[in-house]
Amino acid sequence: MSLPIDFYFDFTSPYAYLMSEKIDVLAARHDRQVNWRPFLLGVAFQVSGVPVFTRNSPKAPYLMRDFDRSARFLGVPYSLPPNFPIGTQAAARAYYWLQDRHPQQAREFAHAVFRALFTAGRDMASPSEIVALLTEHGGDGEALAVALSGQELKERLKAECAAAVARGVFGSPFVFIDDEPFFGVDRLPQIERWLASGGF
Amino acid sequence: MSLPIDFYFDFTSPYAYLMSEKIDVLAARHDRQVNWRPFLLGVAFQVSGVPVFTRNSPKAPYLMRDFDRSARFLGVPYSLPPNFPIGTQAAARAYYWLQDRHPQQAREFAHAVFRALFTAGRDMASPSEIVALLTEHGGDGEALAVALSGQELKERLKAECAAAVARGVFGSPFVFIDDEPFFGVDRLPQIERWLASGGF
């Protein structure tokens, strides 16, 4: 089996959510695993000088429309969360906490966060909602709540963000296949051909 | 026959060049004409607050790679011009001058500009090279040279840029089908489905 694909994303990114519903199946068709690596777009944007997205951005009306249309195009259920965009520190920290302790639960939890945010409009910025979501999925919410209030997990996410930026990640979703970088869910057709042909 | 598609672009945009090699054929398959509308990205970027692309931009290494890979993916000959990115005032003004006087030549001339820039590395920022290119293609280079030095054509392009920005164009290429906006050559699959289905 070839090396795993790396999938960098911020949980608040609709395009990352769309990618999250596609990348594992696509990778599996080509005998690849996927490493999921949440990071914070705000950190990457500080480095690249790109203004952080807000609902008042000049591109916002187009993007709102394109999120929705791209979801329909890809056949993924989607609705814009009421507080979009949201801060995703708690979600990303929770992911790494699970990944380090119960890696078999981490992927399912990441899907649950994306779907709670983009299909049910739940407030995934809230640490208590993150804890509640994990509990609903049979995880140890109490232990996560303790970890989320500690310094260690904050340092863990900070290091992950720094590593992502150092690798050249400047947006979400961002995928590496054998060090070949692909930015955006609209690169899915190129990713598919790359996996099928070993490059092109 | 349905309404024409509007294709907004800056001649310096590699993604617009790729679109220029695809959009007419795609439109024709669905009984559509295409209006080509060059504008200046610098004007749109002033409005949107996006920093103008330079070779020192944080995203530049990725974009250089993606230009090349996207051209291979779409089967379009491409090489990065030596002075990329270039100013395209002369090229865009020449286009509208032709469009107003010899519209049947304007499309062919626009293709010639894109191909001279992205396959032959010619300096399409230079008014004298733009004039020479038109002469090579059997056009009236002398009359264009006079027009390029006048105020009227500058005002013409300024008005086109203002109209593009007013319509919500913030990048290149930008396509409208019956007022539905599509940004980027990576929206080709969505454009194709939209044309086939009348929306989705």
Interface residues (C-beta under 8 A of the other chain):
Chain A: V47 S48 G49 V50 P51 S57 P58 K59 P61 Y62 R65 D66 R69 S70 R72 F73 G168 F170 P181 F183 G184 D186 R187 P189 Q190 R193 F200
Chain B: V47 S48 G49 V50 P51 S57 P58 K59 P61 Y62 R65 D66 R69 S70 R72 F73 G168 F170 P181 F183 G184 D186 R187 P189 Q190 R193 F200
